Structure formats: C-alpha cells, structure tokens
Amino acid sequence: MANLLDEAEARELIQKLTAFALRAFAMYGMFGRGAVMPGIGKSPEDFASDVFIGYVTGKIRIKALPYLYKALLNDIRDKLGSSAQKTTDHYTVNAETDEDGERTKSLDGFSSERMPVVDCLCEESYKERIRACAAGDPHFQEMAIAVLDLEMTKPAEIAEFLGITTEEFHVRKRKFGRWLVKHGLKMVPS
Amino acid sequence: MNTRKQNERLDRMSEALFGAPENIELVDAVEDLKTVGIEPEELCSRMYERLCVEAQAYRMRRENVPPLLKKALESLRPNTAPPRTQMELDRRASSTVSQILDAVKARFILPSNTLSGLTLSTAFRNKELEKSTKDQQIIDRLENELLSDLENEEKEDAD
C-alpha cells in the first residue's frame, strides 16, 4: 500500500479531499453551505473524513494518490444511488382533521415526486448542471461547448479550439473548478 | 450504457473541464473551503478529534494503532495541545521564537519597490576624482611637513 502521507502532508491532503468532495457535490447538484446528501445526511466533509480514515486505518488500500480521490468519488456516487430509495415525500390526508380543524396529518413513505436523486447521476442532467453553472461566464461557456457538446477531452485540442495556449487553458480549468463551488452557492435559494 | 462506463465518461468530462482531482492546488482547495464557510484549520482540528477516537478504539481493543493513523495524528496534532516530550517542547519553543524574530525582522525590511525608488546623492560620489589643484597642493604641503618632522626627529635622536 502506498504511503501517501510521505508524499502529501496530512493537513494538505484533508483540505484537498474535502475541497474535491465539495466539487463532486456541486457536480451532482448539491450546492451550498452545509449541503448534505438527501436521505443519507452526510456532508462533503463527512465523505472526505471517512475516506481519509479508511486510508489511514488500512481499510482502503490504494496504489497511488489518484485512487484515493477515485474512492471518494465512488463513495459519493454509491451513496447518491442508494439515497434515491430513502427520499420520500409527505402526503396530506385530506379526509382527516386534527382537534383544531386543521389538516396537518400526513402519510409518510411514498416515493418522492421530485426528480429522482438517481437521475442526478445521469449524463444529461450532469451536462445541464455544468451548462447552467458556466452560463454566467463566456470563457466557461466555451469550455462547456468544447467538452460537453464537441466531446473534446485532450487539453491541447480544447486549448486550440479556445484559441489559447495549454498553459492558459490549465489556468482556466482551475478557475472553472473554483467557479463551480462559488457559483453553485448562487443557485441555492437562501 | 452501464453505470461504470457512464461514470468513466463523466470522469473524463470533469477532468477536461476542471482538471484531475489530485492536481487541485492547495490555494484553490482552501478558497473552495472558505467559500462554503469551512475554516481549513478547524477542519483539521475536527479531523484530529475523529482520528483520536479511532486510535482510542484500537487501544480499547488492545490492538496496535495502525502506523499511518499514528503518523496522521502526529501531523495533525494542534499546537494548542500540551507537548508530550521535552523534544517536542524544545521544537515548539524554537519555532515560536523563530516566528517572533521573523515578525520583528519583517517590520524593518523595506519593500523592494521602495528601494528601487531610492537614488544615491551625487554630492559625495566620486569625490576623489574631483580633487582640485588647490586640494593637491595642501596634501603635498602636509606630506612635506610630515617628512621634515620625521627627519628632524631622527636627527634629534641621533644627537
């Protein structure tokens, strides 16, 4: 098992894992301060902590650093999939009223009528969310077109499409990553 | 398309748009955390507390604490926690003194842009090249006086 704590300092690793969990949450439409996964009740920090603890206790065995991020993302996806079955709506029972004559009684346990959480995982809804996020900035919009519509994935070809150097494209990617978390906050009703 | 393939496609797209997750720069990570109201130092403190609980569970079961867990605990140990050994106390004291010295020194260092704006006064620059004839005559006279004084002293000594 690789000793990542020699490569990256524990403090730095935790901060980066949590930041990545925030971005992963944002990619799946869970934005905002104190965002928790519906039906699971875990925050990005909880997911990142669990993966870090799994790693230092030897429960998660990995060969190199990228696998730790992969494990974190897979955990978020798995839980998102299972949260679909745990999300329910309350239905008002119209026939019955309480002592004050108010219809406050409800039935629980029906499947939610909102967009099923599992749909958040599909490619089309992923693309929609990224496009919505990129909408506020022409540079990010161009990037979204190159990657989501034209299906470009190599940095050199995307940079050429955008008419910038690969170094400039690298900087733009960093900015877009930060924008995703920052802009996501604006998409949440306060 | 099965889930695995779909996830791989999404990963490729995400990587193309935002870069590989392991390449997130620390400065960007810290900014992300602060954006959502997470203080990086507090995050590390909470992690340290969770790791303490994990380590305690191993000790309660009379099992060895995994080496990576020990290492992470050492790295995350907050400075506010009491030192466990004399060496740790010395290291912290030295680090604290260094920080104080750095802070004091920093107050006396002029910013480089201020220095670049400074110019030396030309009043005394290349003074030796501006020796006038009169100056040279004074120097020669003093030199002759000094030599004659020395000669006189030598004669007096010889007598």
HADDOCK unambig.tbl for C-alpha pairs under 7 A between the chains (distance, minus, plus):
assign (segid A and resid 10 and name CA) (segid B and resid 72 and name CA) 5.83 0.50 0.50
assign (segid A and resid 10 and name CA) (segid B and resid 75 and name CA) 6.22 0.50 0.50
assign (segid A and resid 10 and name CA) (segid B and resid 76 and name CA) 6.89 0.50 0.50
assign (segid A and resid 11 and name CA) (segid B and resid 44 and name CA) 6.28 0.50 0.50
assign (segid A and resid 11 and name CA) (segid B and resid 76 and name CA) 6.31 0.50 0.50
assign (segid A and resid 12 and name CA) (segid B and resid 26 and name CA) 6.85 0.50 0.50
assign (segid A and resid 15 and name CA) (segid B and resid 29 and name CA) 6.32 0.50 0.50
assign (segid A and resid 15 and name CA) (segid B and resid 30 and name CA) 6.80 0.50 0.50
assign (segid A and resid 15 and name CA) (segid B and resid 40 and name CA) 6.57 0.50 0.50
assign (segid A and resid 16 and name CA) (segid B and resid 24 and name CA) 6.77 0.50 0.50
assign (segid A and resid 16 and name CA) (segid B and resid 26 and name CA) 6.47 0.50 0.50
assign (segid A and resid 16 and name CA) (segid B and resid 29 and name CA) 5.35 0.50 0.50
assign (segid A and resid 19 and name CA) (segid B and resid 29 and name CA) 5.07 0.50 0.50
assign (segid A and resid 19 and name CA) (segid B and resid 32 and name CA) 5.91 0.50 0.50
assign (segid A and resid 19 and name CA) (segid B and resid 33 and name CA) 6.00 0.50 0.50
assign (segid A and resid 20 and name CA) (segid B and resid 21 and name CA) 6.43 0.50 0.50
assign (segid A and resid 32 and name CA) (segid B and resid 36 and name CA) 6.60 0.50 0.50
assign (segid A and resid 33 and name CA) (segid B and resid 36 and name CA) 4.87 0.50 0.50
assign (segid A and resid 33 and name CA) (segid B and resid 37 and name CA) 6.63 0.50 0.50
assign (segid A and resid 49 and name CA) (segid B and resid 47 and name CA) 6.75 0.50 0.50
assign (segid A and resid 56 and name CA) (segid B and resid 68 and name CA) 4.87 0.50 0.50
assign (segid A and resid 56 and name CA) (segid B and resid 69 and name CA) 4.78 0.50 0.50
assign (segid A and resid 57 and name CA) (segid B and resid 66 and name CA) 5.84 0.50 0.50
assign (segid A and resid 57 and name CA) (segid B and resid 68 and name CA) 6.86 0.50 0.50
assign (segid A and resid 57 and name CA) (segid B and resid 69 and name CA) 5.93 0.50 0.50
assign (segid A and resid 65 and name CA) (segid B and resid 22 and name CA) 6.77 0.50 0.50
assign (segid A and resid 66 and name CA) (segid B and resid 22 and name CA) 5.59 0.50 0.50
assign (segid A and resid 69 and name CA) (segid B and resid 21 and name CA) 6.53 0.50 0.50
assign (segid A and resid 69 and name CA) (segid B and resid 22 and name CA) 6.80 0.50 0.50
assign (segid A and resid 123 and name CA) (segid B and resid 10 and name CA) 6.86 0.50 0.50
assign (segid A and resid 143 and name CA) (segid B and resid 17 and name CA) 6.88 0.50 0.50
assign (segid A and resid 147 and name CA) (segid B and resid 13 and name CA) 6.32 0.50 0.50
assign (segid A and resid 147 and name CA) (segid B and resid 16 and name CA) 6.88 0.50 0.50
assign (segid A and resid 153 and name CA) (segid B and resid 12 and name CA) 6.72 0.50 0.50
assign (segid A and resid 153 and name CA) (segid B and resid 13 and name CA) 6.53 0.50 0.50
assign (segid A and resid 153 and name CA) (segid B and resid 16 and name CA) 5.16 0.50 0.50
assign (segid A and resid 154 and name CA) (segid B and resid 16 and name CA) 6.89 0.50 0.50
assign (segid A and resid 155 and name CA) (segid B and resid 16 and name CA) 6.80 0.50 0.50
assign (segid A and resid 173 and name CA) (segid B and resid 17 and name CA) 5.78 0.50 0.50
assign (segid A and resid 173 and name CA) (segid B and resid 18 and name CA) 4.65 0.50 0.50
assign (segid A and resid 173 and name CA) (segid B and resid 19 and name CA) 6.15 0.50 0.50
assign (segid A and resid 174 and name CA) (segid B and resid 18 and name CA) 6.10 0.50 0.50
assign (segid A and resid 176 and name CA) (segid B and resid 18 and name CA) 6.15 0.50 0.50
assign (segid A and resid 177 and name CA) (segid B and resid 18 and name CA) 5.01 0.50 0.50
assign (segid A and resid 178 and name CA) (segid B and resid 28 and name CA) 6.75 0.50 0.50
assign (segid A and resid 178 and name CA) (segid B and resid 32 and name CA) 6.19 0.50 0.50
assign (segid A and resid 181 and name CA) (segid B and resid 32 and name CA) 6.44 0.50 0.50
assign (segid A and resid 182 and name CA) (segid B and resid 35 and name CA) 6.25 0.50 0.50
